[in-house]
């Protein structure tokens, strides 16, 4: 396990889409170079003038610190290493301009924007340079320790910002995935329900067109109403997707809309809806779930139950919970339904997310029952 984790860390690529070089980067470089010129004029304790050109090798790579972090670190710290070796061998006195503190920015960028291998290689260059510059500057033990601490802090800060960004991106991706699942469920529940009814009415109309043309016309009227309602709900969904406002403000179906699932005696199978109890203070999420559970269950009965003639939807609300029961008299034997269909999975997820229970299966020798119990104040989890 540890070896796998280390291998995964070692193989970690660069973050995708680093920010482009912009005006702020050019401004930063210009300010540091200008400050170096000011120091060269007014400071008396600087190293010989030729060594001051080191500043260009340190400040210039800042422009490429995001797109080529290892190259920027190699140029800056490689140049500083050679300069400090020369200072030690020649005994040159004097300090380098304070603008070489830009190496801290390069260290941060290496761990923020570099791959794991680039970060390890760049860290090796930094750790190679630190003892050499300590000798060249004639620094004491505590100054050397402070130097190591500062550069390690810059590296750690870059790594922390990098992983926080990764977590943020992962959370955004998970939110998008959740929204896609919700959208798929809404489309499945809405479109499948109405299209299933359209298909059944079309089949019935074609079967009786020759013998009972007036009933075929009635079937066409039902098809027209179902198609109109389907288009209305699809437009509502598309409108929510296009809207910039919070989608929670979009109207959701509730218990009142369950009654719209009922059909008259001329439509087969007949859907009967019974509502009893109090539903005034239901959570909007619970109300929407009740409607979708009833809608999906009636759709499943129409599509998958053989010889079904009646579907009964019963919604009962008491002080703490709401019970939704959908019964049909169709065949549940071989070739019938199972408790693992795609629609049932979605219904089970709905009930579970609201802290409720869900059960679906054969009801005795004939028929099928879907039952869900939801808390009145359930909220999505």
N, C-alpha and C positions, 0 to 999 in steps of 0.2 A: 504493500500500500504506500509506504513512504517513498520507495523507489519510483513508483508510478507518479506520485505527486511531484517529486523532484524533476522527473522527465517532462511532465506537463508544464512546470514552471520554466524549464530550460527552453522548451519549444515554443513558448508564448511569443506570438508575433507582435509587430507594432500596432498601436491603435490605428484604426482606419480613419481616413479623412482628417488629418491634422489641419489646424487653421493655416491659411495662406499667409505669406509674408505681406505685411501691410504697413501703413504709414507710421504706426507706433514703433515698429521694429526699426525703421530707418531713423526715427527720432531718437530712440534709445542709443543707437550706434553713434549718431551725430553728437549727442550730449556727452557720451563717455569720451569720445575723441577730443571734443572741445575742452572738457575738464582736464584731460591729459596735457593739452597744450598750455592751459593756464598753470598747471603744476610745473611744467617744464620751465616756465618763465619765472615763477615766484618762489619755488622751493629750491633750497640750496643743498638738501641732503639726498638728491636723486643720484642714481647710477649714471655712468657716462652716457652722453647723448646717443651714440649708436645703439645702446641697449634699450633705449626708450622706444625704438621701433617695434619692440616686442608687443606693445599695446595693440598695434594693428592686427597681429596674429591672434590676439585674444578677443578683441572686440569685433573684428570682421566676421568670424564664424557665427556670431549671434544671429545673423540673418538666415542661417540654415540650420538653426538648432532644432527645429521641429521636423523638418523633412529629412535631414541627414545628421541626426544627433551624434552618432559615433564619429563621423568624419569631423564635425565641429570640435568635439572633445579631443580627438587625436591631433588636430592642427594646433589648438590652443595649448594643451598640456604638453604636447611633444616639443613645441617651440620653447615653452617655459623651462622644460627639463634641460634642453640644450643650453639655454641662456644661463641657467643656474649652475650647470656643470662648468661652463666657461668662467662664471664669477668665482666659483670655488678654486679652480685651477690657477686663475690669474690673480686672485686676491683682490678683486675689484671691490671697492667700497661703494656704499650708497644703496638706496632702496628703489624699487620699481614704483611707478605711479599707482595710486590707489584704484585706478580704473581696472586693474587686473582682477579686482573683486568680481568682475563679470564672470570669472570662472565658476562662481557659485550658481549663476544663472544657467551656465552650460551643464553643471552637475545635475541641477534640478531637471533640466530639459532631457538629459540622457535617460533618467528613470521615468520621466513623464511620457516621453514620446518614442523611446527606443525599444527594440525587442529585448527579450531576456538575455540573449547572447551578446547583443550590443551593450547592454547595461553592465554585464559581467566584464567584458573586455575593456570598456571605458573606465570602470572602477579600478581595474588593474593599473591603467595609466595614471589615474589620479593618486592611487596609493604609492606608486613608484615616484611620483613627483614630490609628494609631501615631505619625505625625509630629506630629499636633496635641497629643497627650498629652505627647510629649517636650518640646514648647515650654512647655506649661502647667506641667509639673513642673520645668522648668529643668534637664533632664538633659543630661549631656555626650555626646560622640560615642560613647564606649565603652558607656555606659549605653544609648544608643539602639540600638547594634548588638546588645547583649545582649538587649534587648527584642524586636527582630525575630527573633533566633535562637530565643528561648524560644517565641514564638508559632508560628513555622514548625515547630519541633520537635513542638509539640502537634498541629499539623495533620498532620504526617508520621506521627506515632504513630497517630492515628485512621485514616489511610489504610492503614497497615501492618496494623493489627488487622482492618480491614474485609476486606482481600484475603486475609489468612490464614484468616479465617472462610469466605470464599467458596471457597478451595481445600479446606478441610475438608468443606464441604457437597458440593462436586463429587466428592471422594473417596468420601463416603458414598453419593452417587447412583450412582457407578460400581460400588461394592460391591454395592448393591442390584440393579443391572442384571445384574451377574455372577451373583448368586444366582438371579435370575429365569431366566437362561439355563440355569444348572445344573439348576434345578427342571424347566424345560421339557424338557431333555434326559432327565432321569431319568424323567419321566412318559411321554415318548415311547418311550423304550427299554423301560420296564416294561409299560405298558398296551398299547402297540401289539403287542408280542410276544405277550402272552397273548390279547388280543382277536382277533388274526389267527388264532391256533390254534383259538380257539372257533369262529370263523366257518367255518374249513375243516372242522372236525369236524361242525358243524351241517349244512353242505352235503352232506358224505359220508353222514351219518346219514339225511338226508331222501331221498337217492338210493337207498339200499339198504334203507330201512325196509320196503318191501313184500316184497322177495325174501329178505332176510336180517334179520329182526327182531332176532335175537340180536346181530348186529354193530352194529345201530343202538343197542341198549342199551349196548354197549361204548363207542360214540361219546359217548353221553350221560354215561357215567362219566368219560370224558376231559374233557368240557366242564365237568363239576362240579368236577373237580380243578383245572383251569385257572382257573375263576372264583374258587374258594377261594383259590388262590395270588395272584391279582390283588388280591382284597380285602385279603389279608394285607400285601402290599407297599404298597398304597395307604395302609392304616392306619399302616404304619411311616413312610411319607413325611409323612403328616399329623402323626404324633406328633413327628417331628423339627421340623416347622414350629412346633408349639405349645410345644415344650420351651424352657425358658430356658437350659439348659446349652449348652455349645459343641457345635455340630453335628458337629465332628470326632469326638466320642465315640460317635456313632450307628454301629451295625454296618453294614459295607459288604460286598456280595458280593465273592467272590474267585475264585481259580482252582478251588477245590474245588467251587464252585457251578456251574462250567461243565459238569460231568458231568450235572447235572440237566437240561440241555438235550437230552440223548439221549432217543430214543424207541424203543419196541419195534417189531418188524417189522410190526405191524398198523396202525400209523399212517403215513399218507402226507402229505408226503414223510418218509422215514426219516432221522433225524438220528443220525449216528455221531460219537462224541467220543473222541479219543485224546490222552492227556496223557503226556509223556515228559520226563525231566530233573528237576532240583531246583527246587522252588518255595518252600522253607521261609523264605528270607530276603528275599522280595520286598517291595518297598514296598507298603503298603496301597493307595495310589493306583494303582499299576501293576496289582495284583490286581483292583481294581474295574474298571479300564479293560479288562482282558482279558475279564472276564465280560461287560461291556456291549458290547464289540466283537463277541464271539461271538453274544450274544443278538440284537443289532440285525441282524447279517448273516443269521442264520437267519430272522429275521422278514422281512427284505427278500426273501429267496429264496422264502419261502412266498407272499408277497403279489404279487411282480412277475415271478417266473420262470415261464414257460410250460412245461408238461409235465415239471416237476421231479419226480424220484422219490427222489433221495438227496442229502443234504447232509452233508458231511464237515467236522468241526471238529478241527483239529490244533493243539495247543499244545506248543511245545518250548522248554525252558529250558536255557541253557548258562551259562557262567561270568559273562558280562557282559550278556546280553540275553535277551529272551523273544520268540519268533516265534509269531504267531497266524495261521493260515491257514484260511480257510473256502472250500471248493469245493462247487459244486453242478453237476448235470448238466442244468439247465434250458436253455431256448432263450434266447439273448442277441441274437437278430436284431431285425428291425423290430418295433416294438411291445413290445420287451422293456425292459431296464433301461438307464440311463445312469449315468455316473460323477459326476453333479452333483445327485443327489437330496438331499432334506432330511436323511434319515438318514445318508447318506454324508458330508455336510458335518459333521454332529455327530461322526462317528467320526474324520474327519480332524482336527478340532479337538482331540479327546481325545488322539490320538497326538502331535500337535504340542506341546500343552501339557506333555507329559511328556518332551519331547526325543526322540521317536521318529519313525518314518516310516510312511506309510500309502499303499497303492495298491489300486485296485479297477478291474476291467475284464474283458473277455471272456477266457476261457481256451481258446484254440484255436478250433476250429470249433463247439464246443458247450460250454456251461457258463459259469460265472462264478467268478472268484476274487477274494477279499478277503484282503489280506495286510498285517499290521502288525508292525513290529519296535520293541520298547520296551526301554529300559535297565532293568536290574533295580532300580536305586535311584532311578528317576525320581521327581521331585516336581513338583506343579503349579506352573506359572510364571505 
